Amino acid sequence: MEATRREFLLKTLGVALASKLQATEVWPVAKETKAAHSRQAPYGSSNFGTWIEDEFGLPAFEYTCNQTIDAHAVTQLQPGILAPTEHIHQVGNDRITALASNYGHIRVRQDEGCPKFLNDVDPEMSQFGGGLGYLTDDQESLTTYYDGNNPQFERIFGVGYFRKRVSNKSYSAEQTISAPFGDDPVLISEATITNHGNVAATVRWVEYWGCQPFQFSYRAAIEAMAGIATQTKLRREMGRRFSHRVSQIGSMKGLLEAKHFEGRSSSEEAAWERAKAMLRMNPNGFTSPVADLMPGTDFESLDLPQTFLVSLDGTASAFSADAGVFFGASGPANPAGLKQSLGSQITDSGTRTGLLLERTLQLAPKESRTIRFLYGYVPEGFALDTLIAKYEKNAASVLQDSSRMWKQKGMRFDVPAEPWVKREATWNHYYLRSSQTFDDFFGEHILNQNGFYQYTMGFQGAARDPLQHSLPFLFSDPEIVRSVLRYTLKEVRDDGSLPYGIVGHGVVAPMASDNASDLPLWLIWTVSEYVLATRDVDFLNEMIPARLSATAGRTDSVRNLLERCYRHQVNDVGVGQHGIMRMRVDDWNDGLIYTWAQKAFKECAETSESVLNSAMAAWVYDEYARLLDYAVPNSTLGKEVRASADHHREATRAQWNGKWFKRAWLGPRLGWLGDTTLWIEPQPWAILAGATTDAETRELVQTINDLLRSGPLGAAQMSDGPDMRSVGGTNVGTLELGAIWPSLNQTLVWALAGVDPAMAWEEWKRNTLASHADAYPDIWYGVWSGNDSYNSTLNKHPGGAANEPFFHGTDFPVLNLHSHACALYSASKLLGLEFTGEGLNLNLRLPLDSYRFDSPLVGVAKNQGRLEGWYAPSRSGTWTVRIALPETVAEKFSHAEVNGKRVPLKKMPNGRLEVAGMGSAQRPLRWTLIEGVV
C-alpha cells in the first residue's frame, strides 16, 4: 500500500513542490531512547499525555500537550485535512465516524453516497467543523475551542467520546461529545455548566456545528495528477459550491439543513475531460485510464443528506444559521457574535452557513446544570422524528449505556503481569469497531483501511485490507465479519477476480494495481476461517448479488463464488516457470515491481512469480480444503484444492537458499529478488504452510531475529542488503524499503508462536501502540492510533511515518486500522488458536504465569497453573479441543472437567492433550485441566 502512497503523492504534489520539499529538512526528532516523560505515567503514555481509567472503567487518554507552543507537536504535513499541530481522536459507532481535534472541534464523516466530511474546517468560509460550545454571561466567556491560552483546559480522548473541560474563576463548562453505541447516525453533545460564584447568574450557551462538506473525491485526485490544482484545493472548492437551506424543527426545537450543489463551470468540466484524456494517452504506473462509469456509480456525491441540530431537553432561546456573522473576524476562539443573543431569524448566509442554537440558563450559586444536543444526518432508512424521540427519552443515559456496551463487547486479552495489555486490547477493539461506516452502493458496513488511503487518496482498499480488519470479530461479533464478507463477495467479477479498490460511489479504482494477483486468496481465507470458527455452514448457501460484474444483479451462492475465486487463482493467475504463483503487477507488496522492475516492467508483469503468493496459497488452500471437508464431505473440489496446496508448498520449498526463502522472480532479465537480502513477507507463511523442515525453521527464525529484529519496534520488512540499497540509496528503512509493518508482523507472531513462544510474545508486544509510545514519546501518532508502517532504525527518522526524498513527513499518519486490528488477531495466535473440522487446536506454550483470552466464541485462561477454556459455536455439536503444552507441564494433568463432569484426559506424545464435549452458543463447551496422579 505504501508504494501506492508514493506514486500518488508524486503525481499530486508535482515536481516543483517535491524538489522544494527535498531541499528542506524538518522533522520532529524520534528518540530511540526512552523518554523524559513522567515515570509515574502508565506504560505506553507519552509526552502528549497519559493513559487513565475513566468513570466507566474504560481506558482513556488524557491529552495534556499545548500544541500551540510545544515543538514536539509539529508534524510536517502536506497541505490537506490536518494542520501541522493537529492531533485527532476517533469518536464513532457502527455508522458515524467523527474526528475530534486537539483544538476542540469535530469533523463528522459520512459514507453514504461517497465518503466525505459533513462539516469541513475552512476558516476563510467561517467553517470550523462542529462540536464547539460557548458560555457567556455577557461579561466574561468560556469556549471549548482550544487556542492554548487557557491553562484550565482539559481534553480527554475516551471510548466513544471526546470530553473538554474549561473553567475560569466564575464558571466551568464540561462538554462531552459521544457516539451512541449502535448504528444511529448521530452524536450527543452534553454540556455541564457550573456557577462557581456566590450569587445567581444568567448565562447563555451557544452550540455550533458547521455545514460545509469536504468530499474525499477521487476525481480531484485525478485532476491533481493532471496538474489542474492540488486535490485539497479542488475538494474544498467543491464543498464551497454547495448552497444551504436551513429551516426550523418544531417551535424553537432545532435546525435542519439541506444542501444543493450549484454546479461546475464549463471550463472546469473541460479540465476534467482533459485530465481523463491525459491518462488515456499517458497512463502512469499508479493510475490507469478512467473507464466509462457503470450506471449508478460516480466519483462524487451531489445528493448529500440533511444535517440537523436539536436541543433535546428544552427549547432553544435563540438560533442562527449565519456562521459568518457569528464568528466574524475574530474566529472560533472569541466569536464576535457572542456579544449578543443570536436572535430568532434565519437569514440567507450563503456558503457561510452553520447550525447555532442558544440556551439561556438561570444558575443559582454553586449550581450545575446539564443540557444536551443531538447532531446528525438523515440517511435512507432513518427518520428525523424517530431519532429525536429516541434520544429525548434516553439522552441522559446514552454515554453510560454506550460505555457499558463497549465493556461487554469484543474480545479481551489480559496479562496481569503487564496490565497495559488489557487496556490496549480494549482500546483497539473500540477503534476498530468504531471505524465502521455504511456503503449504500454495496448495502453493507465496511471496515475501510482509512488513514492516508481514505482521507487523502479517497480510496477504499485494497480489497485484502477490510478482510484482515474483520478477523478479530470472528471471536466476538460475527455479524461484522459477515457484512465485510458480503461486501467483498459482491465485488467478485465474472472471472473470479476482485477489484483492487473502490472510490466514490461504487467506482472501481482506476489503478494499474487492479491486476493484483493475491486478492482472492484473502477472501477464501476469511470465509473459510469464519465458517470453521462459528460453524455457520448456512452462510455458504447464502445468495450474493453481483455489483461489479457485467451481469450486475445476478446472484450466486457464497460456495460457488469461492470456487470461482479459486479457479481464477489457478487458471488466470496461474504459475510461472518455477511453478510459483505469478505476481502480475503486485501481491501484498503493491510497490515491488514499480520499484525494482522499472527497467523491465512489461516483462515482469507478464512473467514474474511471487514466493509470498505460493507460501500463502499453500496455507490458504489447506484451510479451504478443511472447510470443504467439514461442510461438503468427500468433495472432489476438496481433493483438488489440497493438491494445489501441496504444489505450492513444494514450489515454495524449492526457493530455500540455505538461510531464508527468496522473495520473487522478476523475469529472465532481472532474475531473483530476495536471494541476497532477507524479505520478511514469505517467511512466516512458509513456516505456517509446512514448507520448512525443523532444522530450516530454526535457522530461519534465528536469521530473522539477527537481521530484522534489532530495533525497539517489531521486525523490519527487509534486511539491510543489496535489494534495499540498490533502489533506496540513503533513504532506507521506510515504506517497502525496510519499514515496520503490523500487517506483516501479525503473521510473524503467528509463525513464531509455534516455534519460539517467548520470541512470539516479545514480537507481539513490540508491535503495539504502547511499545511505539514508549520508544518514541515525542511522536504523537502511534500513541492512541497509528499508521500502517513506521520507519525502522535504518532510517534517519526512526519511528516516524513515510519519509520520502520528495515527501518530508507524512500526510495522514493515523487512524489506519492495521495499527489496531493486527494486534487483536495475532493475540489469538499467541495461543496457537486454529479451528478445524472437529473443533479447535491450542498451543499453550506462552511463557506467562497468568493470562486470559476472553470472547463470546472462544476463551482460554491460565492462572497459577490452572488451565481452562470454552467454545460456543453457532451450531451445536461434539467438539474436540487439542491442546499442546510443554511436556513437563502436560505431565501434571491427569483428568479434565468437561461441562461440569470429570472425564479421563486423552494424552498423546510431545505434550499433547485432548478433550471433547458438546457445545453451542447457548451452552458452551467448557473444559478445565485438573492436576493429579494418573
NORJO-V512770 format. One record per residue. BURIAL is # if it has 24 or more other ideal C-beta (glycine too) atoms within 12 Angstrom, else .. Layout:
BURIAL ; BURIAL
This chain:
# ; # ; # ; # ; # ; # ; # ; # ; # ; # ; # ; # ; # ; . ; . ; . ; . ; . ; . ; . ; # ; . ; . ; . ; . ; . ; # ; # ; . ; # ; # ; # ; . ; . ; # ; . ; # ; . ; . ; . ; # ; # ; # ; # ; # ; # ; # ; # ; # ; # ; # ; # ; # ; # ; . ; # ; . ; # ; # ; # ; # ; # ; # ; # ; # ; # ; # ; . ; . ; . ; . ; # ; # ; # ; # ; # ; # ; # ; # ; # ; # ; # ; # ; # ; # ; # ; # ; # ; # ; # ; # ; # ; # ; # ; # ; # ; # ; # ; # ; # ; # ; # ; # ; # ; # ; # ; # ; # ; # ; # ; # ; # ; # ; # ; # ; # ; # ; # ; # ; # ; # ; # ; # ; . ; # ; # ; # ; # ; # ; # ; # ; # ; # ; # ; # ; # ; # ; . ; . ; . ; # ; # ; # ; # ; # ; # ; # ; . ; . ; # ; . ; . ; # ; # ; # ; # ; # ; # ; # ; # ; # ; # ; # ; # ; # ; # ; # ; # ; . ; # ; # ; # ; # ; # ; # ; # ; # ; # ; # ; # ; # ; # ; # ; # ; # ; # ; # ; # ; # ; # ; # ; # ; # ; # ; # ; # ; . ; . ; . ; . ; # ; # ; # ; # ; # ; # ; # ; # ; # ; # ; # ; # ; # ; # ; # ; # ; # ; # ; # ; # ; # ; # ; # ; # ; # ; # ; . ; # ; # ; # ; # ; # ; . ; # ; # ; # ; # ; # ; # ; # ; # ; # ; # ; # ; . ; # ; . ; # ; # ; . ; . ; . ; # ; # ; # ; # ; # ; # ; # ; . ; . ; . ; . ; # ; . ; . ; . ; . ; . ; . ; # ; # ; . ; . ; # ; # ; . ; # ; # ; . ; . ; . ; # ; # ; # ; # ; # ; # ; . ; # ; . ; . ; . ; # ; . ; . ; # ; # ; # ; # ; # ; # ; . ; # ; # ; # ; # ; # ; # ; # ; # ; # ; # ; # ; . ; # ; # ; # ; # ; # ; # ; # ; # ; # ; # ; # ; # ; . ; . ; . ; # ; # ; # ; . ; # ; . ; # ; # ; . ; . ; # ; # ; . ; . ; . ; # ; . ; . ; # ; # ; # ; # ; # ; # ; # ; # ; # ; # ; # ; # ; # ; . ; # ; . ; . ; . ; . ; . ; # ; # ; # ; # ; # ; # ; # ; # ; # ; # ; # ; . ; . ; # ; . ; # ; . ; . ; # ; # ; . ; . ; # ; # ; . ; # ; # ; . ; . ; # ; # ; # ; . ; # ; # ; . ; # ; # ; # ; . ; # ; # ; # ; # ; # ; # ; # ; . ; . ; # ; . ; # ; # ; # ; # ; # ; # ; # ; # ; # ; # ; # ; # ; # ; # ; # ; # ; # ; # ; # ; # ; # ; # ; # ; . ; # ; # ; # ; # ; # ; # ; # ; # ; # ; # ; # ; # ; # ; # ; # ; # ; # ; # ; # ; # ; # ; # ; # ; # ; # ; # ; # ; # ; # ; # ; # ; # ; # ; # ; # ; # ; # ; # ; # ; # ; # ; # ; # ; # ; # ; # ; # ; # ; # ; # ; . ; . ; # ; # ; # ; # ; # ; # ; # ; # ; # ; # ; # ; # ; # ; # ; # ; # ; # ; # ; # ; # ; # ; # ; # ; # ; # ; # ; # ; # ; # ; # ; # ; # ; # ; # ; # ; # ; # ; # ; # ; # ; # ; # ; . ; # ; # ; . ; # ; . ; # ; # ; # ; # ; # ; # ; . ; . ; . ; . ; . ; . ; # ; . ; # ; # ; # ; # ; # ; # ; # ; # ; # ; # ; # ; # ; # ; . ; # ; # ; # ; # ; # ; . ; # ; # ; # ; # ; # ; # ; # ; # ; # ; # ; # ; # ; # ; # ; # ; # ; # ; # ; # ; # ; . ; . ; . ; # ; . ; . ; # ; # ; # ; # ; # ; # ; # ; # ; # ; # ; # ; # ; # ; # ; # ; # ; # ; # ; # ; # ; # ; # ; # ; # ; # ; # ; # ; # ; # ; . ; . ; . ; . ; # ; # ; . ; . ; # ; # ; . ; # ; # ; # ; # ; # ; # ; # ; # ; # ; # ; . ; # ; # ; # ; . ; # ; # ; # ; # ; # ; # ; # ; # ; # ; . ; . ; # ; # ; # ; # ; # ; # ; . ; # ; # ; # ; # ; # ; # ; # ; # ; # ; # ; # ; # ; # ; # ; # ; # ; . ; . ; . ; # ; # ; . ; # ; # ; # ; . ; # ; # ; # ; . ; # ; # ; # ; . ; # ; # ; # ; # ; # ; # ; # ; # ; # ; # ; # ; . ; # ; # ; . ; . ; # ; # ; . ; . ; # ; # ; # ; # ; # ; # ; # ; # ; # ; # ; # ; # ; # ; # ; # ; # ; # ; # ; # ; # ; # ; # ; # ; # ; # ; # ; # ; . ; # ; # ; # ; # ; # ; # ; # ; # ; # ; # ; # ; # ; # ; # ; # ; # ; # ; # ; # ; # ; # ; # ; # ; # ; # ; # ; # ; # ; # ; # ; # ; # ; # ; # ; # ; # ; # ; . ; # ; # ; # ; # ; # ; # ; # ; # ; # ; # ; # ; # ; # ; # ; # ; # ; # ; # ; # ; # ; # ; # ; # ; # ; # ; # ; # ; # ; # ; # ; # ; # ; # ; # ; # ; # ; # ; # ; # ; # ; # ; . ; # ; # ; # ; # ; # ; # ; # ; # ; . ; # ; . ; . ; # ; # ; # ; # ; # ; # ; # ; # ; # ; # ; # ; # ; . ; . ; . ; . ; # ; # ; # ; # ; # ; # ; # ; # ; # ; . ; . ; . ; # ; # ; # ; # ; # ; # ; # ; . ; . ; . ; # ; # ; . ; . ; # ; . ; . ; # ; # ; # ; # ; . ; . ; . ; . ; . ; # ; . ; # ; . ; . ; . ; . ; # ; # ; # ; # ; # ; # ; # ; # ; . ; . ; . ; . ; # ; # ; # ; # ; # ; # ; # ; . ; . ; . ; .
